[in-house]
Amino acid sequence: MLFFSYFKDLVGQEVTVELKNDLAIRGTLHSVDQYLNIKLENTKVVDQDKYPHMLSVRNCFIRGSVVRYVQLPKDGVDVDLLHDAARREARGG
């Protein structure tokens, strides 16, 4: 639940999602659920030469189990908030 609540705070910001098949998609985070399924809007493929068939995709739903990494905006990372949440999670509350 730690990451779910953190990602909910990032809704509306631009993120890059790298999938396990090496496809990286950049877009505006529209929503995320407890399984870390992600919906992106205004998407762009990072490597357009490698995935030209993805150029027409503007919105997408990404299943959480296929996500390798989520790159966050630099100004969107509140390290203190993450530390506090991780401590609470470790204490079980």
C-alpha positions as CSV (number, residue, x, y, z in Angstrom):
1,M,0.0,0.0,0.0
2,L,3.0,2.3,0.4
3,F,3.6,2.8,-3.3
4,F,-0.1,2.9,-4.1
5,S,-0.7,5.9,-1.9
6,Y,2.5,7.5,-3.2
7,F,1.5,7.1,-6.8
8,K,-2.0,8.5,-6.1
9,D,-0.2,11.7,-5.1
10,L,1.5,11.8,-8.5
11,V,-1.8,11.8,-10.5
12,G,-1.6,14.6,-13.1
13,Q,2.2,14.6,-13.4
14,E,4.3,13.3,-16.2
15,V,6.0,9.9,-15.6
16,T,7.9,7.4,-17.7
17,V,6.9,3.7,-17.4
18,E,9.3,1.1,-18.6
19,L,7.8,-2.3,-19.2
20,K,9.4,-5.7,-18.9
21,N,9.5,-6.0,-22.7
22,D,11.8,-2.9,-22.8
23,L,9.1,-0.6,-24.1
24,A,9.2,2.8,-22.3
25,I,6.1,5.0,-22.5
26,R,6.0,8.6,-21.2
27,G,2.7,10.2,-20.4
28,T,0.5,12.0,-17.8
29,L,-0.5,9.7,-14.9
30,H,-4.3,9.6,-15.0
31,S,-4.9,6.9,-12.4
32,V,-3.4,4.1,-10.5
33,D,-5.1,1.3,-8.5
34,Q,-4.0,-1.0,-5.6
35,Y,-2.5,-3.5,-8.0
36,L,-0.4,-0.7,-9.5
37,N,-2.2,-0.8,-12.8
38,I,-1.5,2.5,-14.4
39,K,-3.5,4.6,-16.9
40,L,-1.6,7.2,-18.9
41,E,-2.8,10.0,-21.1
42,N,-1.0,12.0,-23.8
43,T,1.4,9.1,-24.2
44,K,4.6,9.1,-26.3
45,V,7.0,6.2,-26.9
46,V,10.5,6.9,-25.7
47,D,12.2,4.9,-28.6
48,Q,9.9,5.8,-31.5
49,D,12.3,4.1,-34.1
50,K,12.1,0.8,-32.3
51,Y,8.3,0.9,-31.8
52,P,6.8,2.8,-34.8
53,H,3.4,1.0,-34.4
54,M,2.9,2.8,-31.0
55,L,3.0,6.3,-32.5
56,S,-0.7,6.6,-32.8
57,V,-1.4,5.5,-29.2
58,R,-2.5,8.5,-27.0
59,N,-4.0,6.8,-24.0
60,C,-3.1,3.4,-22.5
61,F,-3.8,1.1,-19.6
62,I,-0.7,-0.8,-18.2
63,R,-1.2,-3.8,-16.1
64,G,0.9,-3.6,-12.9
65,S,2.5,-7.0,-13.4
66,V,4.3,-5.9,-16.6
67,V,5.9,-2.8,-15.2
68,R,9.6,-2.9,-14.6
69,Y,10.3,0.8,-13.5
70,V,8.4,4.0,-13.1
71,Q,10.5,7.1,-13.6
72,L,9.2,9.9,-11.5
73,P,9.6,13.7,-12.1
74,K,12.5,15.0,-10.2
75,D,10.4,17.7,-8.4
76,G,7.7,15.1,-7.7
77,V,9.8,13.1,-5.2
78,D,9.3,14.0,-1.6
79,V,12.0,12.0,0.1
80,D,10.9,12.9,3.6
81,L,7.4,11.7,2.9
82,L,8.7,8.4,1.5
83,H,10.9,7.9,4.6
84,D,8.1,8.6,7.0
85,A,5.7,6.2,5.1
86,A,8.4,3.5,5.0
87,R,8.9,3.8,8.8
88,R,5.2,3.6,9.4
89,E,4.9,0.6,7.1
90,A,7.8,-1.1,8.9
91,R,6.1,-0.6,12.3
92,G,2.9,-2.1,10.9
93,G,0.8,0.9,11.2
